[in-house]
């Protein structure tokens, strides 16, 4: 329950933030990737640590969390990130699918944006924070 509250707080903060921080940033390294998708009546939340490598405008890497993980691939353009993550879930393999994220780097160094998941009819907010 504590993790769900933390993820929800991060998701709300992501939705309230404004203004992109357009600069070239290196995305190689460890990132906390978390978000919340609301698909009434259910809620889908995630929080994973991603070890990303950037080559030119391409990023890729493995993400792992307490309930599963994903294989992330994406494209960066300055402060804009488009990421697709093929997810797996330990407790419920039926939730495996594709998570899509489109975000922009903010002045505080956090990438915030919108996300969807192929197993959820809703959309939500997500954020990537360097750790």
C-alpha positions as CSV (number, residue, x, y, z in Angstrom):
1,X,0.0,0.0,0.0
2,X,2.9,2.4,0.8
3,X,4.4,1.8,-2.7
4,X,1.0,2.5,-4.3
5,X,0.7,5.8,-2.5
6,X,4.2,6.8,-3.5
7,X,3.6,6.0,-7.1
8,X,0.3,7.9,-7.0
9,X,2.0,10.9,-5.5
10,X,4.7,10.8,-8.2
11,X,2.1,10.5,-10.9
12,X,0.1,13.5,-9.5
13,X,3.2,15.6,-9.4
14,X,4.0,14.6,-12.9
15,X,0.6,15.7,-14.2
16,X,0.9,19.1,-12.4
17,X,4.3,20.0,-13.7
18,X,4.7,22.3,-16.6
19,X,7.4,23.4,-19.0
20,X,9.9,21.4,-20.9
21,X,13.6,21.6,-20.4
22,X,14.9,21.3,-23.9
23,X,18.5,20.4,-23.8
24,X,20.7,17.5,-24.9
25,X,20.9,15.1,-22.1
26,X,22.6,11.7,-21.8
27,X,20.1,9.0,-20.8
28,X,22.6,6.2,-20.1
29,X,22.5,5.1,-16.5
30,X,19.9,4.0,-13.9
31,X,16.5,5.6,-13.9
32,X,13.4,5.1,-11.7
33,X,10.5,4.7,-14.1
34,X,7.1,4.8,-12.5
35,X,3.5,5.7,-13.3
36,X,-0.2,5.2,-12.9
37,X,-2.8,4.3,-15.4
38,X,-6.5,4.7,-14.4
39,X,-8.9,2.4,-16.3
40,X,-12.1,2.5,-14.4
41,X,-12.8,0.5,-12.3
42,X,-9.2,-0.7,-12.1
43,X,-5.8,1.1,-11.5
44,X,-2.5,-0.1,-13.0
45,X,0.6,1.2,-11.3
46,X,4.3,0.4,-11.9
47,X,7.7,1.3,-10.4
48,X,10.9,-0.1,-11.9
49,X,14.6,0.6,-12.0
50,X,15.8,0.8,-15.6
51,X,19.5,0.4,-16.6
52,X,19.5,2.3,-19.9
53,X,22.2,2.7,-22.5
54,X,22.1,5.5,-25.1
55,X,23.7,5.1,-28.5
56,X,23.0,8.3,-30.6
57,X,19.3,8.9,-30.4
58,X,18.4,5.3,-29.4
59,X,18.0,4.1,-25.8
60,X,17.5,0.5,-24.6
61,X,17.8,-1.5,-21.4
62,X,16.3,-3.8,-18.8
63,X,13.9,-2.6,-16.2
64,X,13.2,-4.5,-13.0
65,X,10.7,-4.0,-10.2
66,X,9.2,-6.0,-7.3
67,X,6.5,-7.6,-9.5
68,X,8.2,-8.0,-12.8
69,X,10.1,-6.1,-15.4
70,X,10.4,-5.0,-19.0
71,X,12.7,-4.7,-21.9
72,X,12.8,-1.0,-22.8
73,X,13.6,0.5,-26.2
74,X,13.1,4.1,-27.3
75,X,14.2,7.2,-29.1
76,X,15.3,10.5,-27.6
77,X,15.3,13.9,-29.2
78,X,17.0,16.4,-26.8
79,X,14.6,16.5,-23.9
80,X,11.8,14.4,-25.5
81,X,11.7,10.6,-24.8
82,X,9.5,8.0,-26.6
83,X,9.8,4.7,-24.8
84,X,8.2,1.3,-25.4
85,X,8.6,-1.4,-22.7
86,X,7.5,-5.0,-23.2
87,X,6.3,-6.0,-19.7
88,X,6.2,-9.2,-17.7
89,X,4.5,-9.7,-14.3
90,X,5.5,-12.4,-11.8
91,X,2.2,-12.5,-10.0
92,X,-0.1,-12.2,-13.0
93,X,1.4,-13.3,-16.4
94,X,-1.9,-12.3,-18.0
95,X,-1.0,-8.6,-17.5
96,X,2.1,-8.9,-19.8
97,X,1.9,-6.5,-22.6
98,X,3.4,-3.3,-24.0
99,X,3.8,-0.1,-22.0
100,X,4.2,3.1,-24.1
101,X,5.6,6.4,-22.7
102,X,6.0,9.8,-24.2
103,X,7.6,12.4,-22.0
104,X,9.6,15.6,-21.8
105,X,12.5,16.5,-19.6
106,X,11.6,19.2,-17.1
107,X,13.8,21.8,-15.5
108,X,14.1,19.6,-12.3
109,X,15.7,16.8,-14.3
110,X,12.7,14.5,-14.3
111,X,11.2,13.3,-17.5
112,X,7.3,13.5,-17.2
113,X,4.7,12.5,-19.6
114,X,1.8,10.2,-20.6
115,X,1.7,6.4,-20.7
116,X,-0.6,3.6,-21.9
117,X,-0.5,-0.2,-21.6
118,X,-1.9,-2.7,-24.1
119,X,-3.7,-4.6,-21.3
120,X,-5.5,-1.5,-20.0
121,X,-8.1,0.6,-21.7
122,X,-7.1,3.8,-19.9
123,X,-4.2,6.2,-20.0
124,X,-2.1,7.7,-17.3
125,X,1.0,9.6,-16.3
126,X,4.5,8.4,-15.7
127,X,7.9,9.8,-14.9
128,X,11.6,8.9,-15.2
129,X,14.0,10.1,-12.6
130,X,17.8,9.5,-12.7
131,X,19.0,7.7,-9.6
